[in-house]
Amino acid sequence: MIPTAQLCELFLSTRSRTEEMCQPLQTEDYVVQPIVDVSPPKWHLGHTTWFFEEFLLDAFIPGYKRYHPEYAYVFNSYYESVGKRVVRTDRGNLSRPSVKEVYAYRQHVTEAMKEFCKNHLDEDNRHILEIGIHHEKQHQELLLTDIKYILGNNPLLPVYGEVESEEFIENSKTEFISIKDGIYHIGHDCEDFCYDNELPRHRVFLEPYAIANKLVTNGEWLEFINDGGYANVLLWHTEGWDWVKKNDIQHPMYWFQENGVWKQYLLGGAKAIDPNATVTHISYYEAFAFAQWKGMRLPTEFEWEVASSKFDYGKRWEWTESAYLPYPNYSKPDGALGEYNGKFMVNQKVLRGSSIATPDHHVRKTYRNFFHSYLRWQFTGLRLAKSL
C-alpha cells in the first residue's frame, strides 16, 4: 500500500502534469471536437476534476458545497448511476464554461482535495483517491492523443512540441522468440495498483508459439501498401474490408504524400517517414490484414503477457487477437465505480504494452487497454506472432 503522504503528493503532481500538457495550446484548441472519439481538452480538464468532487469531496465531507450545481451534468462521462450527462457527441458544443472558468474549477477542487487529504482521508476512501489519480493519468494519455488528432487534422498542421519517442526506432534485427506449450499464470500479482480488469490472477494453457522481438516498421508497412495490401480483399475481415471501402483507407492515420514523398504528421511537425521507425496509428483491422499478408498472426493477450519479459515494450499500444472479456471469476466493484471497466467488456479488442503517451506508474505487463477495432488515434502498433 502506498503511504498516505506519498499518495497525496502523487495527487498533486498528477494535477500539475495535466495542466502542463495543455500549456502549448491556444485557447481555441481547448474546445475542438473533430470526431466523437476525441474530446475537447477543456472537457478532459473538467471531467478529471469532477471525478474528485463527485466521489470524494461531496461523498465524504459533510456540508460540502459544489463549485457549480451544473458541472456534474457537464463533466460526467459515462457514469449512468451517478446522474444525467451531456451526450458525448456534444462535448465540443460547450462554449461555456470558458477555459478560464474550467481552470478556476480545477484550482478550487485541488485546494479542497489538499484539505481532504489532511483531514478526511481514511481506509474507506483512500482506494477511491488512488483510482481517481490513475483515472486522471488515463485522461492524460487521452488528452495527448486527442490534441494530436485536433492539430493533425487542421490543414495548417500546427506544431504542439517535440514528444520523446514519437518517432520510435528499435535498432535490432527482427527475431522470433519461441515459447513452449504449458500452463501459465496471467494477471496482476503484486500489491501495487492495478485496475479490476487485470484481476483475478488465473491460469491459461498455451500451445507453442513464437513472437517477434520488435514491432513492425514503417518500411515494412510501405511494402504492404506497395503490394496492394489495402486493395486485397482476401487479407481482411469482412467488417474490416467494409471499413476500408467506406472510409477510403489507404495508409495509416497521419500519413500523406507530398510530391511523391510519404510524410506523416507528428506533434513536433510534419516530416518525411523514416522507414526504420515503428509504424503507428493503425487499427486492429489493419494490423490483422498486415499479419495475414506476412503469413502470420497477432498474438493473443495471454501470449503477449507470457513473453513480455523477453522483449522491450512501452512505446506503442500493441493490438492483440483477444476480445476484451472478463477474466475467470472476475468481480465488478460495487457502486458507481463498478462502471469503470466491467460494462465495456463487449465488442472491443485488447491492446497491451502501453505507449509514449502512457504516464508514469501505468506501464506494466498486465495492463489491459481496450478499443473498438476501427480506432487508430492512439499510439498503436503491432507485433507479429506465429504458431509452432
C-alpha positions as CSV (number, residue, x, y, z in Angstrom):
1,M,0.0,0.0,0.0
2,I,1.3,3.4,-1.0
3,P,2.0,5.6,2.1
4,T,-0.6,8.4,2.7
5,A,1.9,11.3,2.2
6,Q,3.2,9.8,-1.0
7,L,-0.4,9.3,-2.3
8,C,-1.2,12.9,-1.6
9,E,2.0,14.0,-3.4
10,L,1.1,11.8,-6.3
11,F,-2.3,13.5,-6.5
12,L,-0.8,17.0,-6.7
13,S,1.9,16.0,-9.2
14,T,-0.8,14.4,-11.4
15,R,-2.9,17.5,-11.3
16,S,0.0,19.7,-12.3
17,R,1.1,17.4,-15.1
18,T,-2.3,17.6,-16.8
19,E,-2.1,21.3,-16.9
20,E,1.5,21.3,-18.1
21,M,0.4,19.2,-21.0
22,C,-2.1,21.9,-22.1
23,Q,0.4,24.8,-21.9
24,P,1.3,24.7,-25.7
25,L,-2.4,25.1,-26.6
26,Q,-4.1,28.2,-27.9
27,T,-7.5,29.0,-26.3
28,E,-9.3,27.9,-29.4
29,D,-7.6,24.4,-29.3
30,Y,-9.3,23.7,-26.0
31,V,-12.9,23.5,-27.4
32,V,-12.5,21.4,-30.6
33,Q,-14.1,18.0,-31.0
34,P,-13.5,16.8,-34.6
35,I,-15.0,13.3,-34.1
36,V,-17.0,11.6,-31.3
37,D,-14.0,9.6,-30.0
38,V,-11.9,12.8,-29.4
39,S,-12.9,15.0,-26.5
40,P,-12.0,18.7,-26.2
41,P,-9.0,19.3,-23.9
42,K,-11.3,21.6,-21.9
43,W,-13.6,18.7,-21.2
44,H,-10.7,16.5,-20.0
45,L,-9.7,19.2,-17.6
46,G,-13.2,19.5,-16.2
47,H,-14.0,15.8,-16.1
48,T,-10.9,14.7,-14.2
49,T,-11.8,17.5,-11.7
50,W,-15.4,16.4,-11.4
51,F,-14.3,12.8,-10.5
52,F,-12.7,14.0,-7.3
53,E,-15.6,16.4,-6.4
54,E,-18.2,13.7,-7.1
55,F,-16.6,10.6,-5.5
56,L,-14.6,12.2,-2.6
57,L,-15.4,15.8,-1.7
58,D,-19.2,15.6,-2.0
59,A,-19.3,12.0,-0.7
60,F,-17.1,12.3,2.4
61,I,-17.1,16.0,3.5
62,P,-20.3,16.9,5.4
63,G,-21.9,20.0,4.0
64,Y,-19.5,20.3,1.1
65,K,-20.8,22.8,-1.5
66,R,-20.2,22.0,-5.1
67,Y,-18.3,24.6,-7.1
68,H,-21.2,24.8,-9.6
69,P,-24.5,23.0,-9.5
70,E,-24.5,22.1,-13.2
71,Y,-20.9,20.9,-13.6
72,A,-21.8,17.4,-12.6
73,Y,-24.1,17.3,-15.7
74,V,-21.5,18.9,-17.9
75,F,-18.5,16.8,-16.9
76,N,-19.9,13.4,-16.2
77,S,-18.7,10.9,-18.8
78,Y,-20.4,7.5,-18.7
79,Y,-21.4,7.1,-15.0
80,E,-25.1,6.4,-15.6
81,S,-25.7,5.6,-12.0
82,V,-24.4,9.0,-10.8
83,G,-26.8,11.1,-12.9
84,K,-27.6,12.7,-16.2
85,R,-24.8,13.8,-18.5
86,V,-24.1,15.7,-21.7
87,V,-24.2,13.4,-24.7
88,R,-20.6,12.6,-25.7
89,T,-21.1,14.0,-29.2
90,D,-22.0,17.3,-27.8
91,R,-18.9,18.0,-25.7
92,G,-17.5,20.2,-28.4
93,N,-20.6,22.3,-28.4
94,L,-19.9,23.6,-24.9
95,S,-18.6,27.2,-25.3
96,R,-19.3,27.6,-21.6
97,P,-17.9,27.1,-19.1
98,S,-14.9,29.0,-20.6
99,V,-11.4,27.7,-20.4
100,K,-10.7,30.3,-17.7
101,E,-13.7,29.1,-15.7
102,V,-12.6,25.4,-16.0
103,Y,-9.1,26.2,-14.7
104,A,-10.8,28.1,-11.7
105,Y,-12.8,24.9,-11.1
106,R,-9.7,22.8,-11.1
107,Q,-8.0,25.1,-8.7
108,H,-11.0,25.1,-6.3
109,V,-11.2,21.3,-6.3
110,T,-7.4,20.8,-6.0
111,E,-7.3,23.1,-2.9
112,A,-10.3,21.3,-1.4
113,M,-8.6,18.0,-2.0
114,K,-5.5,19.2,-0.1
115,E,-7.7,19.8,2.9
116,F,-9.4,16.4,2.3
117,C,-6.0,14.7,2.3
118,K,-5.2,16.3,5.7
119,N,-8.4,15.8,7.5
120,H,-10.7,13.2,5.7
121,L,-8.5,10.6,4.1
122,D,-9.1,7.2,5.7
123,E,-9.2,3.5,4.9
124,D,-12.8,3.9,3.5
125,N,-11.8,6.4,0.8
126,R,-8.1,6.1,0.0
127,H,-8.8,3.5,-2.6
128,I,-11.1,5.9,-4.4
129,L,-8.4,8.6,-4.3
130,E,-5.9,6.2,-5.8
131,I,-8.4,5.3,-8.6
132,G,-9.0,9.0,-9.2
133,I,-5.3,9.7,-9.6
134,H,-4.9,6.9,-12.1
135,H,-8.1,7.9,-13.8
136,E,-6.6,11.3,-14.4
137,K,-3.4,9.7,-15.6
138,Q,-5.5,7.7,-18.1
139,H,-7.0,11.0,-19.3
140,Q,-3.5,12.5,-19.7
141,E,-2.9,9.8,-22.3
142,L,-6.2,10.5,-24.0
143,L,-5.5,14.2,-23.8
144,L,-2.2,14.0,-25.7
145,T,-3.7,11.7,-28.4
146,D,-6.8,13.9,-28.7
147,I,-4.6,17.0,-29.0
148,K,-2.7,15.3,-31.8
149,Y,-5.9,14.5,-33.6
150,I,-7.2,18.1,-33.2
151,L,-3.9,19.6,-34.5
152,G,-3.2,16.8,-37.0
153,N,-6.5,17.3,-38.8
154,N,-6.0,21.1,-39.0
155,P,-4.8,21.9,-42.6
156,L,-2.2,24.2,-41.1
157,L,-0.7,21.2,-39.2
158,P,0.2,23.2,-36.1
159,V,3.2,22.2,-34.0
160,Y,2.5,21.2,-30.4
161,G,6.0,20.3,-29.5
162,E,8.5,17.5,-29.5
163,V,7.4,14.3,-27.8
164,E,10.1,11.8,-26.8
165,S,10.0,8.6,-28.9
166,E,7.0,9.7,-31.0
167,E,9.2,8.5,-33.9
168,F,10.4,5.3,-32.3
169,I,13.2,3.2,-33.8
170,E,14.3,-0.2,-32.5
171,N,17.9,-0.8,-33.6
172,S,17.8,-4.6,-33.7
173,K,17.2,-7.3,-36.2
174,T,13.8,-8.9,-36.2
175,E,13.9,-12.3,-34.5
176,F,11.3,-14.6,-33.2
177,I,11.2,-15.8,-29.6
178,S,9.9,-19.3,-29.1
179,I,7.6,-20.1,-26.1
180,K,6.9,-23.7,-25.3
181,D,3.4,-25.0,-24.6
182,G,2.2,-25.2,-21.0
183,I,0.2,-23.7,-18.2
184,Y,1.0,-20.1,-17.4
185,H,-0.3,-17.6,-14.8
186,I,-1.9,-14.4,-16.1
187,G,-2.9,-11.2,-14.3
188,H,-1.7,-8.8,-11.7
189,D,0.3,-10.5,-8.9
190,C,1.7,-7.8,-6.5
191,E,0.5,-5.1,-4.1
192,D,1.0,-2.2,-6.5
193,F,-2.1,-0.5,-8.0
194,C,-3.9,-2.2,-10.8
195,Y,-7.4,-2.0,-12.4
196,D,-10.1,-4.5,-11.7
197,N,-9.9,-5.9,-15.2
198,E,-6.4,-7.1,-14.5
199,L,-7.8,-9.5,-11.9
200,P,-8.1,-12.1,-10.7
201,R,-4.8,-13.9,-11.4
202,H,-5.6,-17.2,-13.2
203,R,-4.1,-19.9,-15.3
204,V,-4.2,-20.4,-19.0
205,F,-2.9,-23.2,-21.3
206,L,-0.9,-22.0,-24.3
207,E,0.1,-24.0,-27.3
208,P,3.7,-23.5,-28.6
209,Y,4.2,-20.2,-30.4
210,A,6.8,-17.6,-31.4
211,I,6.6,-13.9,-31.1
212,A,8.7,-11.1,-32.7
213,N,11.2,-9.3,-30.5
214,K,10.4,-5.9,-32.1
215,L,7.4,-4.1,-33.6
216,V,6.6,-3.7,-37.3
217,T,8.2,-0.8,-39.0
218,N,7.1,1.9,-41.5
219,G,9.4,0.3,-44.1
220,E,7.5,-3.0,-43.8
221,W,4.2,-1.1,-44.0
222,L,5.3,0.6,-47.1
223,E,5.9,-2.8,-48.6
224,F,2.4,-3.8,-47.6
225,I,1.0,-0.7,-49.3
226,N,3.1,-1.1,-52.5
227,D,2.0,-4.8,-52.7
228,G,-1.7,-3.7,-52.8
229,G,-2.4,-4.6,-49.2
230,Y,-5.2,-2.1,-48.9
231,A,-6.8,-3.4,-52.2
232,N,-6.6,-7.2,-51.5
233,V,-9.9,-8.3,-50.0
234,L,-8.5,-11.7,-49.1
235,L,-6.4,-10.2,-46.3
236,W,-9.2,-8.6,-44.5
237,H,-12.1,-9.4,-42.2
238,T,-15.4,-8.6,-43.9
239,E,-16.0,-5.9,-41.3
240,G,-12.5,-4.5,-41.9
241,W,-12.9,-4.6,-45.6
242,D,-16.2,-2.7,-45.3
243,W,-14.4,-0.1,-43.1
244,V,-11.6,0.3,-45.7
245,K,-14.0,0.8,-48.6
246,K,-16.4,3.1,-46.8
247,N,-13.7,5.3,-45.4
248,D,-11.3,5.1,-48.4
249,I,-8.5,3.9,-46.1
250,Q,-5.2,3.6,-48.0
251,H,-2.5,4.2,-45.3
252,P,-2.1,4.7,-41.5
253,M,-3.5,7.7,-39.9
254,Y,-1.5,10.9,-40.2
255,W,0.3,9.7,-43.4
256,F,0.1,11.7,-46.6
257,Q,2.0,12.1,-49.8
258,E,3.6,15.3,-50.9
259,N,5.4,15.5,-54.3
260,G,5.6,11.7,-54.3
261,V,7.2,11.6,-50.8
262,W,5.4,9.8,-47.9
263,K,5.2,12.1,-44.9
264,Q,3.4,12.0,-41.6
265,Y,2.1,14.5,-39.0
266,L,4.0,14.4,-35.7
267,L,3.3,16.6,-32.7
268,G,6.7,18.2,-33.5
269,G,5.6,18.9,-37.1
270,A,5.2,17.1,-40.4
271,K,8.2,15.2,-41.7
272,A,9.2,12.5,-44.1
273,I,8.5,9.0,-43.0
274,D,11.5,7.1,-41.6
275,P,11.3,3.5,-42.8
276,N,13.2,2.3,-39.7
277,A,10.7,3.8,-37.3
278,T,7.8,1.8,-35.8
279,V,4.5,2.1,-37.7
280,T,1.9,3.9,-35.6
281,H,-1.7,4.9,-35.6
282,I,-3.2,1.7,-37.2
283,S,-6.5,0.0,-36.4
284,Y,-6.9,-3.6,-35.4
285,Y,-8.4,-4.2,-38.9
286,E,-5.1,-3.1,-40.5
287,A,-2.9,-5.0,-38.0
288,F,-4.8,-8.2,-38.8
289,A,-4.6,-7.7,-42.6
290,F,-0.8,-7.0,-42.4
291,A,-0.3,-10.1,-40.3
292,Q,-2.3,-12.1,-42.9
293,W,-0.1,-10.6,-45.6
294,K,3.0,-11.7,-43.8
295,G,1.6,-15.2,-43.4
296,M,1.5,-14.8,-39.6
297,R,-0.9,-13.5,-37.0
298,L,-1.3,-11.3,-34.0
299,P,-0.5,-12.7,-30.5
300,T,-3.3,-13.3,-28.0
301,E,-3.1,-11.1,-24.9
302,F,-2.0,-14.1,-22.9
303,E,0.8,-15.0,-25.3
304,W,1.9,-11.4,-25.2
305,E,2.0,-11.3,-21.4
306,V,3.8,-14.5,-21.0
307,A,6.5,-13.4,-23.5
308,S,6.7,-9.8,-22.4
309,S,9.8,-10.2,-20.2
310,K,11.8,-11.3,-23.3
311,F,11.3,-8.1,-25.3
312,D,11.1,-4.3,-24.7
313,Y,7.7,-2.7,-24.6
314,G,6.1,0.5,-23.5
315,K,6.4,2.7,-26.6
316,R,3.3,1.6,-28.5
317,W,0.0,0.0,-27.7
318,E,0.0,-3.4,-29.4
319,W,-3.1,-4.9,-30.9
320,T,-3.8,-8.5,-29.8
321,E,-6.1,-11.1,-31.1
322,S,-8.0,-11.2,-27.9
323,A,-11.5,-9.9,-27.3
324,Y,-11.9,-7.7,-24.2
325,L,-13.6,-10.1,-21.8
326,P,-13.6,-10.6,-18.0
327,Y,-11.1,-13.0,-16.5
328,P,-12.5,-16.1,-14.9
329,N,-14.2,-15.3,-11.6
330,Y,-13.9,-11.5,-12.3
331,S,-16.0,-9.5,-9.8
332,K,-17.1,-6.0,-10.8
333,P,-16.7,-3.5,-7.9
334,D,-19.9,-2.3,-6.2
335,G,-21.4,1.1,-6.8
336,A,-20.7,3.7,-9.5
337,L,-17.0,2.7,-9.7
338,G,-18.2,-0.6,-11.0
339,E,-19.0,1.2,-14.2
340,Y,-15.3,1.9,-14.7
341,N,-14.3,-1.2,-16.7
342,G,-16.8,-4.1,-16.5
343,K,-19.6,-2.6,-18.6
344,F,-17.2,-2.2,-21.6
345,M,-16.3,-5.8,-21.9
346,V,-18.1,-6.4,-25.2
347,N,-17.2,-5.8,-28.9
348,Q,-13.6,-4.5,-28.3
349,K,-10.1,-5.8,-28.7
350,V,-7.4,-5.8,-26.1
351,L,-4.1,-3.9,-26.5
352,R,-1.0,-4.5,-24.4
353,G,2.3,-2.7,-23.9
354,S,1.5,0.9,-23.1
355,S,2.8,3.8,-25.3
356,I,4.8,7.0,-25.2
357,A,1.6,8.8,-24.1
358,T,1.2,6.4,-21.1
359,P,2.1,8.3,-17.8
360,D,4.4,7.1,-15.1
361,H,3.1,4.4,-12.8
362,H,1.0,2.9,-15.6
363,V,3.4,0.8,-17.7
364,R,3.1,-2.8,-16.6
365,K,2.8,-6.1,-18.3
366,T,-0.7,-6.8,-17.0
367,Y,-2.3,-3.5,-18.1
368,R,-5.3,-4.3,-20.4
369,N,-6.2,-1.4,-22.7
370,F,-9.2,-1.9,-25.0
371,F,-10.7,-0.1,-28.0
372,H,-13.0,-0.8,-30.9
373,S,-11.4,-2.4,-33.9
374,Y,-11.6,0.6,-36.2
375,L,-9.9,3.1,-33.9
376,R,-6.4,4.3,-34.5
377,W,-5.9,7.7,-33.0
378,Q,-4.0,6.2,-30.1
379,F,-0.2,5.3,-30.5
380,T,-1.0,1.8,-31.7
381,G,1.3,-0.7,-33.5
382,L,1.7,-4.4,-33.8
383,R,4.0,-7.3,-33.0
384,L,3.8,-10.4,-35.1
385,A,3.4,-14.0,-33.8
386,K,3.1,-17.4,-35.3
387,S,2.1,-20.9,-34.1
388,L,4.8,-23.6,-33.9
